C-alpha cells in the first residue's frame, strides 16, 4: 500500500480513521495491518454492528454462551459489541501512546433510541465509559438538541466524546459551545488534567449532497443544476472556518494554557453516493490541520491509491460562502435539509439496531432447539 495515509497526517495534519469494525478484523490481524498503513483511529455505529454481526458467524460462539445465561437480548448485544471495542482499543493503543493522546481512539455509540432523551443519553454514555474502561475510548453522542447537555456534562467529567450526526452550522456552533463549557467546568478542579479530554465533532458530508442535489434537480434551472455536488463540501469548509474562529481568542487560550485540546472537526459519511463524482471527493476537498476523516473501507482504499494530498479545507472560504449564499436563491433551505437528515440519520440507526436485535432473538431461539 502507498504511504498516502501516513503522509496525510505528517504533511497535512489530517488523521484518517476507519469507519468500520467487525470481529474478523481483530481476530485475523487485519486491523493491525490497517493501523500500520497509516490509519489512526476507528469509528463504529449501530449500522456497522448490524452488518458485522448479521453478516458472519464470527459472533456465534460468544452469543451462544451469553444467550444461555437468560439475560436480555439487548444486554447480549452490548456484550458482543464491547468485546469488539475492547479489541479495537487494544490495537489502537499504540497510536494513542505515540501521538500523546491525539489519536488512537475507538468510538462506540449510545443506543439509538436515546437520541432525543438527554438524561438517558447521559446515563448511557457514563455507563459505557465505565464499563469499557479504556483510555482511548470515545463514546458517541448524537448532536441533537437533546444531546447537547449530556455532551457538556461528559466533558465536564473529563470523558472523551465523539459528537455524531451533525448536519448544520448552527448546530455545530452549539456543539462547540457544549465542549468549551464542559472544559471550563472540568477546569474548576485545579488538579484536572485537561489534556486527557479529547473530542471530535462529526459532520456528515455525502448525505448533504444526496438531499441537496435532489432539490436542485427538482428546481431544474441552470443556476440550480450548476450547484450539484457542491453544498456538502462548502458546508464542511465553512464548518472549518467556524472551528478556527471558536478555538482562538482569550476564552480558548485560557483553557489551552491548562493543556486543553481543540475539538477536531471530523468528516463522516465520506463515501461518494453519486457515481458521477470522484470516489475521493469528500476526502480530497476537506484536507487540513486538526481534522479527522473517517472512511469506510472502499473510500480508504481509493484514497490510499489515488487521493490528492493538498490542503484544501481552507483554501477558498470565499468560494464556499458564495455557494452557500446561492442555495436559498434556488429554493434550497439548508435548515430544512439539516432537520430532515437528522431525522433520517436517527431513524436509520434505530432501524439497523432493531433489525439486529430481532435477528439475535431469532438466533437465540434456534440455539434452544
KEKE-3310 file (N, C-alpha, C; in steps of 0.2 Angstrom, whole numbers, plus 5000, padded with zeros to 4 digits):
npx = (5004:5002:5010:5002:4992:4999:5006:4996:4993:5006:5010:4999:4992:4980:4970:4967:4954:4946:4930:4923:4920:4923:4922:4931:4941:4949:4952:4959:4970:4970:4966:4977:4986:4979:4980:4994:4995:4993:4982:4973:4964:4947:4930:4913:4896:4878:4873:4885:4888:4877:4878:4890:4888:4876:4881:4890:4897:4905:4902:4895:4899:4902:4890:4881:4885:4883:4869:4864:4863:4852:4849:4844:4841:4846:4856:4864:4868:4876:4886:4893:4896:4905:4916:4922:4925:4934:4944:4948:4952:4963:4971:4973:4979:4993:4994:4988:4997:5009:5005:5003:4990:4983:4978:4972:4960:4944:4928:4912:4894:4880:4864:4853:4840:4840:4842:4834:4833:4839:4843:4844:4853:4865:4866:4869:4880:4890:4889:4894:4907:4913:4911:4918:4930:4943:4957:4958:4945:4931:4915:4901:4889:4874:4873:4860:4847:4844:4855:4865:4866:4870:4883:4890:4890:4897:4910:4913:4915:4927:4928:4930:4923:4914:4905:4891:4882:4880:4873:4872:4877:4873:4870:4882:4889:4883:4887:4901:4901:4896:4906:4917:4911:4910:4923:4927:4920:4926:4939:4938:4942:4957:4967:4963:4967:4967:4972:4969:4957:4948:4940:4929:4920:4907:4904:4892:4894:4892:4879:4873:4874:4867:4854:4853:4856:4845:4835:4840:4839:4825:4822:4828:4833:4847:4855:4853:4856:4870:4875:4875:4883:4891:4887:4889:4903:4906:4899:4906:4918:4915:4912:4924:4930:4922:4927:4940:4938:4931:4940:4950:4957:4954:4946:4947:4961:4964:4960:4968:4980:4980:4981:4971:4964:4959:4943:4942:4936:4927:4925:4912:4903:4909:4910:4907:4891:4886:4889:4894:4903:4920:4928:4935:4931:4926:4936:4947:4944:4943:4954:4965:4974:4972:4960:4949:4946:4934:4934:4925:4929:4931:4932:4943:4953:4953:4957:4970:4975:4974:4971:4972:4984:4984:4982:4966:4954:4953:4956:4949:4938:4930:4924:4917:4908:4901:4894:4886:4878:4871:4862:4849:4843:4839:4830:4833:4832:4843:4842:4831:4835:4845:4837:4829:4839:4844:4833:4832:4844:4845:4834:4838:4849:4842:4833:4842:4847:4836:4833:4844:4843:4831:4836:4845:4837:4830:4840:4844:4833:4834:4846:4841:4833)
npy = (4994:5012:5026:5036:5038:5039:5051:5060:5063:5067:5077:5085:5086:5079:5066:5050:5039:5023:5019:5007:4991:4974:4958:4949:4957:4960:4947:4941:4949:4959:4972:4977:4978:4987:4998:5000:5004:5018:5022:5030:5028:5023:5022:5017:5012:5009:5003:4998:4988:4980:4975:4968:4958:4952:4948:4937:4922:4924:4929:4919:4909:4916:4922:4911:4907:4918:4920:4909:4912:4918:4932:4948:4951:4963:4966:4956:4960:4971:4965:4958:4969:4976:4967:4968:4982:4983:4975:4983:4994:4990:4987:5000:5007:5008:5019:5029:5030:5034:5046:5054:5054:5061:5054:5037:5033:5024:5023:5021:5020:5027:5019:5020:5024:5033:5046:5057:5059:5066:5064:5050:5048:5054:5045:5033:5035:5038:5025:5017:5022:5019:5005:5000:5005:5010:5020:5026:5027:5034:5039:5040:5052:5058:5074:5080:5092:5087:5080:5089:5094:5082:5080:5091:5088:5076:5080:5089:5080:5075:5065:5058:5062:5058:5068:5065:5064:5077:5090:5103:5120:5130:5120:5114:5125:5126:5113:5115:5125:5118:5109:5118:5124:5113:5109:5121:5119:5107:5112:5119:5111:5112:5102:5095:5087:5093:5090:5076:5075:5072:5076:5075:5082:5077:5079:5075:5072:5067:5064:5076:5081:5072:5074:5088:5089:5082:5092:5102:5097:5095:5109:5112:5123:5131:5138:5131:5118:5119:5120:5107:5094:5102:5108:5100:5100:5113:5117:5109:5116:5128:5125:5122:5135:5140:5133:5137:5150:5149:5141:5150:5165:5174:5167:5153:5152:5153:5140:5132:5135:5127:5115:5110:5102:5106:5103:5093:5095:5082:5073:5064:5050:5049:5042:5042:5045:5047:5041:5049:5058:5060:5046:5050:5062:5068:5067:5073:5086:5091:5093:5097:5104:5098:5090:5076:5062:5050:5035:5023:5006:5005:5018:5022:5014:5018:5032:5029:5024:5033:5046:5064:5074:5088:5104:5109:5112:5125:5133:5142:5150:5160:5156:5145:5152:5159:5148:5144:5155:5155:5145:5147:5155:5146:5139:5130:5126:5126:5124:5116:5105:5100:5097:5087:5077:5074:5068:5057:5051:5047:5038:5029:5023:5018:5009:4999:4994:4989:4979:4971:4966:4959:4949:4943:4938:4928:4920:4916:4908:4898:4892:4885:4875)
npz = (5000:4997:5004:5007:5016:5028:5025:5024:5037:5042:5033:5031:5042:5045:5051:5047:5050:5052:5046:5051:5059:5063:5070:5064:5059:5070:5075:5064:5063:5053:5057:5063:5052:5045:5054:5053:5041:5041:5046:5060:5069:5074:5070:5075:5073:5075:5063:5057:5066:5065:5052:5053:5063:5059:5047:5047:5054:5065:5077:5084:5093:5105:5107:5108:5121:5130:5128:5133:5147:5150:5150:5144:5127:5122:5132:5128:5116:5118:5125:5115:5106:5115:5117:5104:5104:5114:5109:5098:5104:5110:5099:5094:5104:5103:5094:5101:5111:5104:5099:5109:5114:5105:5094:5090:5095:5098:5093:5101:5100:5109:5113:5099:5102:5111:5106:5107:5121:5134:5148:5148:5138:5144:5156:5149:5142:5152:5158:5148:5146:5159:5159:5148:5150:5144:5140:5128:5122:5114:5117:5107:5105:5099:5090:5093:5098:5111:5114:5118:5131:5138:5132:5136:5150:5150:5146:5156:5166:5162:5152:5136:5120:5106:5095:5086:5070:5065:5056:5052:5052:5062:5072:5074:5080:5092:5097:5098:5108:5119:5121:5125:5136:5144:5146:5153:5165:5170:5172:5184:5194:5201:5200:5189:5173:5159:5147:5145:5140:5126:5110:5096:5083:5073:5057:5045:5028:5014:5013:5014:5001:4993:4997:4995:4981:4975:4978:4970:4957:4956:4955:4943:4935:4926:4935:4947:4944:4942:4954:4959:4969:4977:4989:5001:5003:5003:5015:5024:5023:5028:5041:5045:5045:5055:5066:5067:5071:5083:5091:5096:5103:5118:5128:5124:5124:5137:5142:5134:5139:5150:5145:5137:5123:5106:5099:5087:5070:5062:5048:5042:5034:5021:5009:4992:4985:4973:4957:4948:4953:4959:4967:4978:4982:4994:5003:4997:4996:5008:5017:5030:5043:5060:5058:5056:5046:5044:5036:5026:5021:5007:5002:5009:5004:4991:4992:4997:4986:4975:4980:4982:4989:4997:5005:5007:5014:5019:5008:5000:5006:5002:4991:4995:5003:4994:4987:4997:4999:4987:4987:4994:4985:4974:4980:4990:5006:5019:5032:5033:5026:5035:5046:5041:5037:5050:5056:5047:5049:5063:5062:5054:5060:5071:5065:5060:5072:5078:5069:5070:5084:5083:5074:5082:5093:5086:5082:5095:5099:5090:5095:5106:5101)
capx = (5000:5006:5011:4997:4988:5004:5008:4990:4994:5013:5011:4993:4989:4973:4970:4962:4951:4942:4923:4921:4923:4920:4926:4936:4947:4953:4955:4963:4976:4969:4965:4984:4988:4975:4983:5000:4995:4993:4975:4975:4958:4941:4923:4908:4889:4873:4873:4891:4887:4872:4881:4895:4885:4872:4884:4895:4896:4911:4900:4890:4901:4901:4882:4878:4887:4879:4862:4862:4863:4845:4849:4840:4845:4850:4862:4869:4871:4881:4892:4896:4899:4910:4922:4925:4928:4940:4949:4950:4955:4970:4975:4975:4983:5000:4994:4987:5004:5014:5003:5002:4983:4979:4974:4971:4953:4939:4921:4906:4888:4875:4859:4850:4833:4841:4844:4831:4832:4845:4845:4845:4860:4870:4867:4871:4887:4894:4890:4899:4914:4915:4911:4923:4936:4949:4959:4957:4938:4927:4908:4897:4883:4871:4872:4854:4846:4844:4862:4870:4868:4875:4889:4893:4891:4903:4916:4914:4918:4933:4927:4931:4916:4913:4898:4890:4875:4879:4871:4871:4882:4871:4870:4889:4891:4881:4892:4907:4899:4895:4913:4921:4908:4911:4930:4928:4918:4931:4944:4937:4946:4964:4971:4961:4972:4963:4975:4967:4950:4948:4933:4928:4913:4907:4900:4890:4896:4889:4872:4870:4874:4862:4847:4853:4855:4838:4831:4842:4836:4818:4821:4829:4836:4854:4858:4852:4860:4877:4877:4875:4889:4895:4884:4892:4910:4905:4897:4912:4924:4913:4912:4931:4931:4919:4931:4946:4936:4929:4946:4955:4954:4955:4942:4950:4968:4964:4959:4973:4986:4979:4983:4965:4965:4954:4938:4943:4931:4928:4921:4909:4899:4913:4910:4903:4885:4884:4895:4897:4908:4926:4927:4939:4929:4924:4942:4952:4941:4942:4960:4968:4976:4967:4954:4949:4941:4933:4932:4923:4935:4932:4935:4950:4957:4953:4962:4977:4978:4974:4969:4976:4987:4984:4977:4960:4948:4953:4960:4945:4932:4925:4920:4912:4902:4897:4890:4881:4874:4867:4857:4842:4840:4837:4824:4836:4833:4848:4840:4826:4839:4848:4832:4827:4844:4845:4828:4834:4850:4842:4829:4842:4852:4837:4831:4848:4848:4830:4834:4849:4840:4826:4839:4848:4832:4828:4846:4844:4828:4837:4850:4837:4830)
capy = (5000:5018:5030:5042:5039:5042:5057:5064:5066:5070:5083:5090:5086:5076:5059:5045:5034:5018:5019:5000:4986:4968:4953:4946:4962:4959:4940:4939:4953:4964:4978:4979:4980:4994:5003:5001:5008:5025:5024:5032:5028:5019:5023:5012:5014:5003:5000:4994:4982:4976:4972:4964:4953:4948:4946:4932:4918:4925:4930:4914:4906:4920:4923:4905:4906:4923:4919:4903:4914:4920:4939:4951:4951:4970:4965:4951:4964:4975:4961:4957:4975:4978:4963:4971:4988:4981:4973:4988:4999:4987:4988:5007:5010:5010:5025:5033:5032:5038:5053:5058:5055:5065:5049:5031:5032:5020:5026:5017:5025:5025:5016:5025:5026:5039:5052:5063:5058:5069:5061:5043:5048:5055:5039:5028:5037:5037:5018:5014:5024:5015:4998:4998:5007:5011:5027:5028:5026:5039:5037:5044:5055:5062:5081:5083:5097:5084:5078:5095:5094:5076:5081:5096:5085:5071:5083:5092:5074:5073:5060:5059:5061:5059:5070:5062:5066:5085:5092:5111:5125:5132:5115:5113:5130:5124:5108:5118:5128:5112:5106:5123:5125:5107:5110:5126:5116:5102:5116:5122:5107:5114:5096:5092:5087:5095:5086:5069:5075:5073:5076:5076:5084:5073:5082:5071:5075:5065:5064:5083:5082:5067:5078:5095:5088:5081:5098:5106:5094:5097:5115:5111:5128:5130:5140:5126:5112:5121:5119:5100:5091:5107:5110:5097:5102:5120:5117:5107:5121:5134:5122:5123:5142:5141:5129:5141:5156:5147:5139:5155:5171:5174:5161:5147:5152:5151:5133:5129:5136:5122:5109:5108:5101:5108:5098:5092:5093:5075:5072:5057:5049:5052:5039:5046:5041:5048:5039:5055:5062:5056:5042:5053:5069:5070:5067:5077:5093:5093:5091:5102:5103:5097:5087:5069:5060:5043:5032:5016:5003:5006:5025:5022:5011:5023:5037:5027:5023:5039:5053:5070:5076:5095:5107:5111:5114:5132:5136:5147:5151:5165:5152:5141:5156:5160:5143:5144:5160:5154:5139:5149:5158:5141:5136:5125:5128:5121:5122:5111:5099:5098:5094:5080:5072:5072:5063:5051:5048:5044:5033:5023:5019:5014:5003:4994:4992:4985:4973:4966:4963:4954:4943:4939:4934:4923:4915:4913:4903:4892:4888:4881:4869)
capz = (5000:4997:5010:5006:5023:5033:5023:5025:5043:5043:5029:5031:5049:5045:5053:5043:5054:5048:5048:5051:5064:5064:5074:5060:5058:5076:5076:5059:5062:5048:5060:5064:5046:5043:5058:5051:5034:5042:5049:5066:5074:5071:5072:5074:5074:5075:5056:5056:5070:5062:5046:5056:5067:5055:5041:5048:5060:5069:5084:5086:5099:5111:5108:5111:5128:5134:5127:5138:5153:5151:5150:5139:5120:5121:5135:5125:5110:5121:5127:5108:5104:5119:5115:5098:5106:5118:5104:5093:5108:5111:5093:5093:5110:5101:5091:5106:5115:5100:5097:5116:5115:5099:5090:5093:5098:5095:5095:5101:5100:5114:5109:5095:5104:5116:5103:5110:5128:5137:5154:5146:5135:5149:5160:5145:5140:5158:5159:5143:5148:5165:5158:5143:5154:5140:5140:5121:5120:5114:5117:5103:5107:5094:5091:5093:5104:5117:5116:5120:5138:5140:5129:5140:5156:5150:5145:5162:5170:5160:5147:5129:5117:5098:5094:5079:5067:5064:5049:5051:5055:5069:5077:5076:5084:5099:5099:5101:5115:5124:5123:5128:5143:5148:5148:5159:5172:5172:5174:5190:5198:5200:5198:5182:5168:5153:5141:5144:5137:5118:5107:5089:5081:5067:5052:5040:5022:5007:5014:5012:4993:4991:4998:4991:4974:4974:4977:4964:4951:4956:4953:4936:4932:4925:4941:4952:4942:4942:4961:4961:4971:4980:4995:5006:5004:5005:5022:5028:5023:5032:5047:5047:5047:5062:5070:5068:5075:5090:5095:5096:5107:5126:5131:5122:5126:5144:5143:5131:5144:5155:5142:5133:5116:5102:5097:5080:5065:5059:5042:5042:5028:5016:5003:4987:4984:4966:4953:4943:4957:4960:4973:4984:4983:5001:5006:4993:4996:5015:5020:5033:5050:5066:5056:5055:5041:5045:5029:5025:5018:5000:5001:5012:4999:4985:4994:4998:4979:4971:4983:4981:4995:4997:5010:5003:5018:5020:5003:4997:5010:4999:4986:4999:5005:4988:4985:5002:4998:4981:4988:4995:4979:4970:4983:4995:5013:5022:5039:5032:5024:5041:5050:5038:5038:5057:5057:5044:5052:5069:5061:5050:5066:5075:5061:5060:5079:5079:5065:5073:5090:5080:5072:5088:5096:5082:5083:5102:5099:5086:5099:5111:5098)
cpx = (5004:5006:5007:4994:4993:5006:5002:4991:5001:5013:5005:4990:4982:4974:4965:4960:4947:4935:4920:4924:4919:4925:4932:4942:4951:4956:4960:4970:4975:4969:4972:4987:4985:4979:4990:5001:4995:4986:4976:4969:4953:4935:4918:4901:4884:4873:4879:4890:4882:4875:4886:4893:4881:4875:4889:4893:4901:4908:4896:4892:4900:4894:4879:4879:4883:4872:4859:4861:4856:4844:4845:4845:4849:4856:4867:4872:4877:4887:4896:4900:4906:4917:4925:4928:4934:4946:4952:4954:4963:4974:4978:4978:4990:5000:4992:4993:5008:5012:5002:4994:4980:4975:4974:4965:4949:4933:4916:4900:4883:4869:4855:4843:4834:4843:4841:4829:4839:4847:4847:4852:4866:4871:4871:4879:4892:4895:4895:4906:4917:4915:4916:4930:4943:4950:4958:4950:4935:4920:4905:4891:4880:4871:4865:4853:4847:4851:4867:4871:4872:4882:4893:4895:4897:4909:4918:4917:4924:4933:4927:4925:4917:4906:4896:4883:4875:4878:4871:4876:4880:4871:4878:4892:4889:4885:4898:4906:4899:4902:4917:4918:4910:4918:4931:4925:4923:4937:4944:4940:4953:4968:4969:4966:4967:4965:4972:4960:4951:4941:4934:4921:4912:4901:4898:4890:4891:4882:4869:4870:4868:4855:4847:4852:4848:4834:4833:4839:4829:4817:4823:4832:4844:4858:4858:4856:4867:4879:4877:4882:4893:4893:4888:4899:4910:4904:4903:4917:4921:4913:4919:4933:4928:4924:4937:4944:4935:4935:4952:4952:4955:4952:4945:4957:4969:4964:4965:4980:4985:4980:4977:4967:4958:4949:4939:4937:4932:4923:4919:4905:4903:4914:4905:4897:4883:4890:4898:4902:4914:4925:4930:4937:4929:4930:4946:4950:4941:4948:4963:4970:4971:4960:4955:4944:4940:4930:4930:4929:4936:4935:4942:4955:4958:4958:4969:4980:4979:4972:4974:4978:4988:4980:4972:4955:4948:4956:4956:4938:4927:4921:4915:4906:4898:4892:4884:4876:4869:4861:4850:4839:4837:4832:4827:4837:4837:4846:4835:4830:4842:4843:4830:4833:4845:4839:4830:4839:4848:4838:4833:4846:4847:4834:4836:4848:4842:4831:4839:4846:4835:4830:4843:4843:4830:4834:4846:4839:4830:4842:4847:4834:4835)
cpy = (5006:5021:5036:5043:5042:5049:5062:5067:5070:5077:5088:5090:5084:5069:5055:5040:5030:5019:5012:4996:4980:4963:4950:4950:4961:4952:4938:4943:4959:4971:4981:4981:4986:4999:5005:5004:5015:5027:5025:5032:5024:5022:5018:5015:5008:5000:4996:4988:4977:4972:4967:4958:4948:4945:4940:4928:4919:4927:4925:4911:4910:4921:4917:4905:4911:4922:4913:4906:4917:4928:4941:4951:4958:4969:4961:4955:4968:4971:4959:4963:4977:4974:4966:4978:4987:4979:4978:4993:4996:4988:4995:5010:5012:5017:5031:5035:5036:5045:5057:5059:5059:5060:5042:5029:5028:5022:5021:5021:5022:5022:5021:5027:5031:5045:5058:5063:5060:5065:5053:5043:5049:5049:5034:5029:5036:5029:5015:5016:5020:5007:4996:5000:5007:5018:5030:5027:5033:5037:5042:5046:5059:5069:5084:5088:5093:5081:5083:5095:5088:5077:5086:5092:5080:5074:5086:5086:5072:5067:5062:5057:5062:5062:5069:5065:5074:5086:5099:5115:5128:5127:5114:5119:5128:5118:5110:5121:5123:5110:5111:5124:5119:5107:5115:5123:5111:5106:5119:5118:5109:5108:5093:5092:5087:5091:5079:5069:5076:5073:5077:5078:5082:5076:5077:5074:5073:5065:5071:5083:5078:5071:5084:5094:5086:5087:5102:5103:5095:5104:5115:5117:5127:5132:5135:5120:5113:5120:5112:5098:5096:5109:5107:5099:5109:5121:5114:5112:5127:5131:5123:5130:5143:5138:5134:5147:5154:5145:5144:5161:5169:5168:5155:5147:5151:5144:5130:5130:5130:5115:5106:5107:5103:5102:5098:5091:5086:5075:5065:5056:5052:5048:5042:5042:5042:5046:5044:5059:5057:5053:5045:5060:5072:5069:5073:5085:5096:5092:5097:5100:5102:5095:5080:5067:5052:5040:5025:5013:5005:5013:5026:5019:5015:5029:5035:5026:5029:5046:5058:5073:5084:5098:5111:5114:5121:5136:5142:5147:5156:5161:5148:5146:5158:5155:5143:5149:5159:5149:5142:5152:5153:5137:5130:5128:5124:5120:5116:5104:5096:5094:5087:5075:5070:5067:5056:5047:5044:5038:5027:5019:5015:5008:4997:4991:4987:4978:4968:4963:4958:4948:4939:4935:4928:4917:4912:4907:4897:4888:4884:4875:4863)
cpz = (5000:5004:5011:5013:5028:5031:5024:5032:5044:5039:5029:5037:5049:5047:5050:5049:5050:5051:5047:5057:5063:5067:5070:5059:5064:5076:5070:5059:5057:5051:5061:5058:5044:5047:5055:5044:5035:5045:5057:5071:5071:5074:5071:5075:5074:5068:5055:5060:5067:5056:5048:5059:5063:5049:5041:5054:5066:5077:5087:5092:5105:5112:5111:5119:5132:5133:5132:5145:5155:5151:5144:5132:5119:5126:5132:5119:5113:5123:5120:5106:5108:5118:5109:5100:5110:5114:5100:5098:5109:5105:5092:5098:5108:5098:5096:5110:5111:5099:5103:5116:5110:5096:5094:5096:5094:5098:5095:5103:5106:5110:5105:5098:5109:5113:5105:5117:5131:5143:5152:5143:5140:5153:5155:5143:5146:5159:5154:5144:5154:5163:5153:5146:5150:5139:5133:5118:5119:5113:5112:5106:5101:5095:5090:5098:5111:5119:5118:5127:5141:5137:5134:5147:5156:5149:5152:5167:5167:5155:5140:5125:5110:5097:5087:5077:5067:5057:5047:5054:5062:5074:5079:5081:5091:5102:5102:5108:5120:5126:5127:5135:5147:5151:5154:5165:5174:5175:5181:5196:5197:5198:5192:5177:5161:5147:5140:5142:5130:5116:5100:5087:5074:5062:5046:5033:5016:5008:5012:5005:4991:4991:4994:4984:4971:4973:4972:4958:4951:4954:4945:4932:4931:4931:4946:4950:4942:4949:4964:4963:4975:4987:5001:5008:5006:5013:5026:5029:5028:5039:5050:5049:5054:5067:5072:5072:5082:5094:5094:5101:5114:5129:5130:5125:5133:5146:5140:5135:5149:5152:5137:5126:5112:5100:5090:5076:5063:5053:5041:5036:5022:5010:4998:4985:4977:4962:4949:4947:4958:4967:4979:4985:4990:5006:5003:4995:5004:5020:5023:5040:5055:5063:5056:5049:5042:5039:5030:5021:5011:4998:5004:5007:4993:4986:4994:4991:4975:4973:4982:4988:4994:5002:5006:5008:5019:5014:5000:5001:5006:4994:4989:5001:5000:4986:4991:5001:4992:4982:4990:4989:4974:4974:4988:5002:5017:5029:5038:5030:5030:5045:5047:5038:5045:5058:5054:5047:5058:5067:5058:5055:5070:5071:5061:5067:5080:5075:5068:5079:5088:5078:5077:5092:5092:5082:5090:5102:5095:5090:5104:5108:5098)
residu = (UNK:UNK:UNK:UNK:UNK:UNK:UNK:UNK:UNK:UNK:UNK:UNK:UNK:UNK:UNK:UNK:UNK:UNK:UNK:UNK:UNK:UNK:UNK:UNK:UNK:UNK:UNK:UNK:UNK:UNK:UNK:UNK:UNK:UNK:UNK:UNK:UNK:UNK:UNK:UNK:UNK:UNK:UNK:UNK:UNK:UNK:UNK:UNK:UNK:UNK:UNK:UNK:UNK:UNK:UNK:UNK:UNK:UNK:UNK:UNK:UNK:UNK:UNK:UNK:UNK:UNK:UNK:UNK:UNK:UNK:UNK:UNK:UNK:UNK:UNK:UNK:UNK:UNK:UNK:UNK:UNK:UNK:UNK:UNK:UNK:UNK:UNK:UNK:UNK:UNK:UNK:UNK:UNK:UNK:UNK:UNK:UNK:UNK:UNK:UNK:UNK:UNK:UNK:UNK:UNK:UNK:UNK:UNK:UNK:UNK:UNK:UNK:UNK:UNK:UNK:UNK:UNK:UNK:UNK:UNK:UNK:UNK:UNK:UNK:UNK:UNK:UNK:UNK:UNK:UNK:UNK:UNK:UNK:UNK:UNK:UNK:UNK:UNK:UNK:UNK:UNK:UNK:UNK:UNK:UNK:UNK:UNK:UNK:UNK:UNK:UNK:UNK:UNK:UNK:UNK:UNK:UNK:UNK:UNK:UNK:UNK:UNK:UNK:UNK:UNK:UNK:UNK:UNK:UNK:UNK:UNK:UNK:UNK:UNK:UNK:UNK:UNK:UNK:UNK:UNK:UNK:UNK:UNK:UNK:UNK:UNK:UNK:UNK:UNK:UNK:UNK:UNK:UNK:UNK:UNK:UNK:UNK:UNK:UNK:UNK:UNK:UNK:UNK:UNK:UNK:UNK:UNK:UNK:UNK:UNK:UNK:UNK:UNK:UNK:UNK:UNK:UNK:UNK:UNK:UNK:UNK:UNK:UNK:UNK:UNK:UNK:UNK:UNK:UNK:UNK:UNK:UNK:UNK:UNK:UNK:UNK:UNK:UNK:UNK:UNK:UNK:UNK:UNK:UNK:UNK:UNK:UNK:UNK:UNK:UNK:UNK:UNK:UNK:UNK:UNK:UNK:UNK:UNK:UNK:UNK:UNK:UNK:UNK:UNK:UNK:UNK:UNK:UNK:UNK:UNK:UNK:UNK:UNK:UNK:UNK:UNK:UNK:UNK:UNK:UNK:UNK:UNK:UNK:UNK:UNK:UNK:UNK:UNK:UNK:UNK:UNK:UNK:UNK:UNK:UNK:UNK:UNK:UNK:UNK:UNK:UNK:UNK:UNK:UNK:UNK:UNK:UNK:UNK:UNK:UNK:UNK:UNK:UNK:UNK:UNK:UNK:UNK:UNK:UNK:UNK:UNK:UNK:UNK:UNK:UNK:UNK:UNK:UNK:UNK:UNK:UNK:UNK:UNK:UNK:UNK:UNK:UNK:UNK:UNK:UNK:UNK:UNK:UNK:UNK:UNK:UNK:UNK:UNK:UNK:UNK:UNK:UNK:UNK:UNK:UNK:UNK:UNK:UNK:UNK:UNK:UNK:UNK:UNK:UNK:UNK:UNK:UNK:UNK:UNK)
# end
